[in-house]
Amino acid sequence: MKRKLSHLPKHKRAELKLITDTIVASCPGAEMVILFGSYARGNWVEDTYKQGHITYEYKSDYDILVITAAKRQADDDGAQRKLNDKLKGAPTDVNIIYHPINQVNTNLGAGWYFFSDIAKEGIVLYDSKKFKLIKAKKLSAKKRAQLAKTDFNMWFKSGKDFYDHFEFAFKKRSYKKAAFMLHQSVESFYMAIMLVFTNYKPKTHDIEKLGRKAASFDPRFLKVFPRATKPEEKAFKLLKKAYIDARYKESYRITKKQLEYLAERVKVLQKLTKKICGEKINSFV
């Protein structure tokens, strides 16, 4: 595993130094902090994408794996929320995942390509030197394709099923329930993408974060939810909030027109998910 950030600009190296120091100070059980993803590979993006009159802005997140000594430290939601609060407002958004060393090594030994790719491409930002990662088992291209296809079939079907539930609720004018079902459809399609590309299912229901991650795999996902106008931005925010607010807050309101617009965007996501995931699965073999 690499240990140098020389391929990154000076200001990015300074950002990561501050982020790493904050993680280590806030997570007593952190034994290793590893940068992975686009900033580790060197293909991060800070750019705009234009289609017709619409401009889509995209900026890659820092993807960081924190390896802990014990599972209870990796599952400490309270400490993680406090850390996220400390990192809010950073120039570059930070996406942190937590796993105990035993789980990471078990997954490496089983050939999980999400962890294998991190071991291959990741950059160590901090290492207590108390633990070592084992050598990753290499999966055959055929096996990798089989895993990706199985995950895709499950989550793509889930996305379509939730969309059917949305249509049922929409016809009954149960708009809050319809919004929740539409959110779940979007989340399921994004999970299909995550699993096909990485063999990893992140623990988040934030469709904005999932959308940014999908776009890091393929820029065609940028056009799914345009937010160039105030109505587009408002509709997306209502969809993002639907996971909690549509179920538990009486004050949540979404209109028929907003749901119709969002439903069309979800159809675009469904079509792109099928196409791009198919391309990725075929690329394995």
C-alpha positions as CSV (number, residue, x, y, z in Angstrom):
1,M,0.0,0.0,0.0
2,K,1.2,3.5,-0.9
3,R,2.1,6.1,1.7
4,K,2.8,9.3,-0.4
5,L,0.5,12.0,-1.6
6,S,2.9,13.6,-4.0
7,H,0.5,13.3,-6.8
8,L,-1.9,15.7,-5.1
9,P,-1.7,19.6,-5.1
10,K,-0.2,21.1,-2.0
11,H,-3.5,22.5,-0.7
12,K,-5.1,19.0,-1.0
13,R,-2.2,17.5,1.0
14,A,-2.7,20.1,3.7
15,E,-6.5,19.4,3.8
16,L,-5.9,15.7,4.2
17,K,-3.3,16.3,7.0
18,L,-5.8,18.3,9.0
19,I,-8.6,15.7,8.3
20,T,-6.3,12.9,9.4
21,D,-5.3,14.7,12.6
22,T,-8.9,15.3,13.4
23,I,-9.9,11.7,12.8
24,V,-7.1,10.3,15.0
25,A,-7.8,12.8,17.8
26,S,-11.6,12.1,17.7
27,C,-11.5,8.3,17.3
28,P,-9.3,6.7,20.0
29,G,-9.7,3.3,18.4
30,A,-8.4,4.4,15.0
31,E,-5.4,2.2,14.1
32,M,-5.2,3.0,10.4
33,V,-6.5,5.8,8.3
34,I,-6.5,5.1,4.5
35,L,-7.4,7.3,1.6
36,F,-9.0,5.4,-1.3
37,G,-11.1,6.2,-4.3
38,S,-10.5,9.0,-6.8
39,Y,-8.0,11.0,-4.8
40,A,-5.9,7.9,-4.1
41,R,-6.0,6.9,-7.8
42,G,-5.4,10.5,-9.0
43,N,-8.5,10.8,-11.1
44,W,-10.5,13.1,-8.8
45,V,-12.8,15.7,-10.4
46,E,-13.5,19.3,-9.7
47,D,-15.4,20.3,-12.8
48,T,-18.7,21.3,-14.4
49,Y,-20.7,19.3,-16.9
50,K,-22.9,21.1,-19.4
51,Q,-25.9,19.6,-21.2
52,G,-27.9,22.1,-23.3
53,H,-28.7,25.1,-21.0
54,I,-28.0,23.2,-17.8
55,T,-24.7,23.2,-16.0
56,Y,-24.0,20.4,-13.5
57,E,-21.3,20.9,-10.9
58,Y,-19.3,18.0,-9.6
59,K,-16.6,17.7,-7.0
60,S,-15.1,14.5,-5.8
61,D,-15.3,13.6,-2.1
62,Y,-12.4,12.4,0.0
63,D,-13.0,8.7,0.6
64,I,-11.4,7.5,3.8
65,L,-11.4,4.1,5.5
66,V,-10.8,4.1,9.3
67,I,-9.7,0.7,10.6
68,T,-10.3,0.2,14.3
69,A,-9.0,-2.4,16.8
70,A,-12.5,-3.5,17.8
71,K,-16.0,-3.7,16.3
72,R,-17.6,-1.6,19.0
73,Q,-15.2,1.3,18.0
74,A,-16.2,0.9,14.4
75,D,-19.9,1.0,15.4
76,D,-19.7,4.0,17.7
77,D,-22.3,6.2,16.0
78,G,-22.0,8.9,18.6
79,A,-18.3,9.5,18.1
80,Q,-18.8,9.4,14.3
81,R,-21.5,12.1,14.5
82,K,-19.2,14.3,16.5
83,L,-16.4,13.8,14.0
84,N,-18.7,14.6,11.1
85,D,-19.7,17.8,12.9
86,K,-16.0,18.8,13.2
87,L,-15.4,18.2,9.5
88,K,-18.4,20.2,8.3
89,G,-17.5,23.1,6.2
90,A,-14.2,21.6,5.0
91,P,-13.3,22.7,1.4
92,T,-13.8,19.1,0.2
93,D,-16.5,16.8,1.5
94,V,-15.3,13.8,3.4
95,N,-16.9,10.4,3.2
96,I,-15.6,8.1,6.0
97,I,-16.3,4.4,6.5
98,Y,-15.3,2.4,9.6
99,H,-14.4,-1.3,9.9
100,P,-12.6,-3.3,12.6
101,I,-9.3,-4.9,11.6
102,N,-10.6,-8.4,11.8
103,Q,-13.4,-7.7,9.4
104,V,-11.1,-6.0,6.9
105,N,-8.7,-8.9,7.0
106,T,-11.5,-11.5,6.7
107,N,-12.9,-9.6,3.7
108,L,-9.4,-9.4,2.1
109,G,-9.0,-13.1,2.6
110,A,-12.4,-13.8,1.0
111,G,-11.4,-11.7,-2.1
112,W,-14.0,-8.9,-1.6
113,Y,-12.8,-6.6,-4.3
114,F,-13.9,-3.4,-2.5
115,F,-11.2,-4.1,0.2
116,S,-8.8,-5.6,-2.3
117,D,-8.9,-2.4,-4.4
118,I,-8.3,-0.3,-1.3
119,A,-5.3,-2.5,-0.4
120,K,-4.0,-2.1,-4.0
121,E,-4.7,1.6,-4.6
122,G,-5.1,3.1,-1.1
123,I,-2.7,5.5,0.6
124,V,-2.0,5.2,4.3
125,L,-2.5,8.5,6.0
126,Y,-2.0,7.2,9.5
127,D,-0.8,3.9,10.9
128,S,-0.4,3.0,14.6
129,K,1.7,0.0,13.4
130,K,-0.2,-2.3,15.8
131,F,-1.9,-4.3,13.0
132,K,-1.2,-5.5,9.5
133,L,-3.4,-6.1,6.5
134,I,-3.2,-9.6,5.1
135,K,-2.6,-10.3,1.4
136,A,-5.8,-10.0,-0.6
137,K,-7.2,-13.1,-2.4
138,K,-7.6,-12.4,-6.1
139,L,-11.0,-13.2,-7.5
140,S,-11.3,-14.5,-11.1
141,A,-13.0,-12.2,-13.6
142,K,-15.8,-14.7,-13.9
143,K,-16.4,-14.8,-10.1
144,R,-16.3,-11.0,-9.9
145,A,-18.9,-10.7,-12.7
146,Q,-21.1,-13.3,-11.0
147,L,-21.1,-11.4,-7.7
148,A,-21.8,-8.1,-9.5
149,K,-24.7,-9.6,-11.5
150,T,-26.3,-11.2,-8.4
151,D,-26.1,-7.9,-6.4
152,F,-27.4,-6.0,-9.4
153,N,-30.4,-8.3,-9.9
154,M,-31.4,-8.0,-6.3
155,W,-31.2,-4.2,-5.9
156,F,-32.4,-3.3,-9.3
157,K,-35.6,-5.4,-8.7
158,S,-35.9,-3.7,-5.3
159,G,-35.8,-0.3,-7.1
160,K,-38.5,-1.3,-9.6
161,D,-40.7,-2.7,-6.8
162,F,-40.5,0.5,-4.8
163,Y,-41.3,2.5,-7.9
164,D,-44.5,0.3,-8.3
165,H,-45.4,1.1,-4.7
166,F,-44.8,4.8,-5.4
167,E,-47.3,4.6,-8.3
168,F,-49.9,2.9,-6.1
169,A,-49.6,5.5,-3.4
170,F,-49.6,8.4,-5.9
171,K,-52.8,7.2,-7.5
172,K,-54.4,7.1,-4.0
173,R,-53.1,10.7,-3.5
174,S,-51.1,9.5,-0.5
175,Y,-48.3,11.9,-1.5
176,K,-46.1,11.6,1.6
177,K,-46.0,7.8,1.3
178,A,-45.4,8.2,-2.4
179,A,-42.4,10.4,-1.7
180,F,-40.9,7.9,0.7
181,M,-41.4,5.0,-1.8
182,L,-39.7,7.2,-4.5
183,H,-36.8,7.8,-2.2
184,Q,-36.5,4.1,-1.6
185,S,-36.5,3.4,-5.3
186,V,-33.7,5.9,-5.8
187,E,-31.7,4.5,-2.9
188,S,-32.1,0.9,-4.3
189,F,-30.9,1.9,-7.7
190,Y,-27.9,3.7,-6.2
191,M,-27.1,0.6,-4.1
192,A,-27.2,-1.5,-7.2
193,I,-24.6,0.8,-8.7
194,M,-22.4,0.8,-5.6
195,L,-22.3,-3.0,-5.4
196,V,-21.6,-3.5,-9.1
197,F,-18.7,-1.0,-9.1
198,T,-17.3,-1.7,-5.6
199,N,-18.9,-4.9,-4.1
200,Y,-19.6,-2.6,-1.1
201,K,-22.9,-1.3,0.3
202,P,-22.4,2.0,2.2
203,K,-24.4,2.6,5.4
204,T,-26.2,5.7,4.4
205,H,-29.7,6.7,3.2
206,D,-28.4,10.1,1.9
207,I,-29.3,10.0,-1.8
208,E,-27.2,13.2,-2.4
209,K,-24.1,11.4,-1.2
210,L,-25.0,8.3,-3.1
211,G,-25.5,10.3,-6.3
212,R,-22.1,11.9,-6.0
213,K,-20.5,8.5,-5.6
214,A,-22.4,7.2,-8.6
215,A,-21.2,10.2,-10.6
216,S,-17.6,9.4,-9.6
217,F,-18.0,6.0,-11.4
218,D,-19.6,7.5,-14.5
219,P,-20.4,11.2,-15.2
220,R,-23.6,10.2,-17.0
221,F,-25.2,10.0,-13.6
222,L,-24.7,13.7,-13.1
223,K,-27.7,14.5,-15.3
224,V,-30.2,12.4,-13.2
225,F,-31.2,15.2,-10.8
226,P,-30.4,18.6,-12.3
227,R,-30.5,21.4,-9.8
228,A,-30.0,24.4,-12.0
229,T,-33.3,26.0,-11.1
230,K,-35.0,26.7,-7.8
231,P,-37.9,24.3,-8.5
232,E,-35.4,21.5,-9.4
233,E,-33.4,22.2,-6.2
234,K,-36.6,22.3,-4.0
235,A,-38.0,19.0,-5.5
236,F,-34.7,17.2,-4.9
237,K,-34.4,18.4,-1.3
238,L,-38.0,17.2,-0.7
239,L,-37.0,13.8,-2.1
240,K,-33.8,13.7,0.0
241,K,-35.8,14.5,3.2
242,A,-38.5,12.0,2.4
243,Y,-36.7,9.1,4.1
244,I,-37.4,10.6,7.5
245,D,-39.7,13.6,7.1
246,A,-42.3,12.0,4.9
247,R,-42.8,9.2,7.5
248,Y,-42.5,11.1,10.8
249,K,-43.2,14.8,10.3
250,E,-46.7,16.1,9.9
251,S,-45.3,19.3,8.4
252,Y,-43.8,17.5,5.4
253,R,-45.5,18.6,2.2
254,I,-44.9,17.7,-1.5
255,T,-47.1,18.4,-4.4
256,K,-48.5,16.3,-7.2
257,K,-46.5,18.3,-9.7
258,Q,-43.2,17.8,-7.8
259,L,-43.8,14.1,-7.5
260,E,-44.5,13.8,-11.2
261,Y,-41.3,15.7,-12.0
262,L,-39.3,13.5,-9.6
263,A,-40.8,10.3,-11.0
264,E,-39.6,11.2,-14.4
265,R,-36.1,11.7,-13.1
266,V,-36.2,8.3,-11.3
267,K,-37.1,6.7,-14.6
268,V,-34.0,8.3,-16.1
269,L,-32.0,6.9,-13.2
270,Q,-33.5,3.4,-13.7
271,K,-32.6,3.4,-17.4
272,L,-29.0,4.6,-16.7
273,T,-28.5,2.2,-13.9
274,K,-29.4,-0.8,-16.1
275,K,-27.2,0.5,-19.0
276,I,-24.1,1.5,-17.0
277,C,-24.2,-1.5,-14.6
278,G,-24.5,-3.8,-17.6
279,E,-21.5,-2.2,-19.2
280,K,-19.5,-2.6,-16.0
281,I,-20.5,-6.2,-15.5
282,N,-19.5,-7.0,-19.1
283,S,-16.1,-5.3,-18.6
284,F,-15.2,-7.9,-15.9
285,V,-15.1,-10.6,-18.4
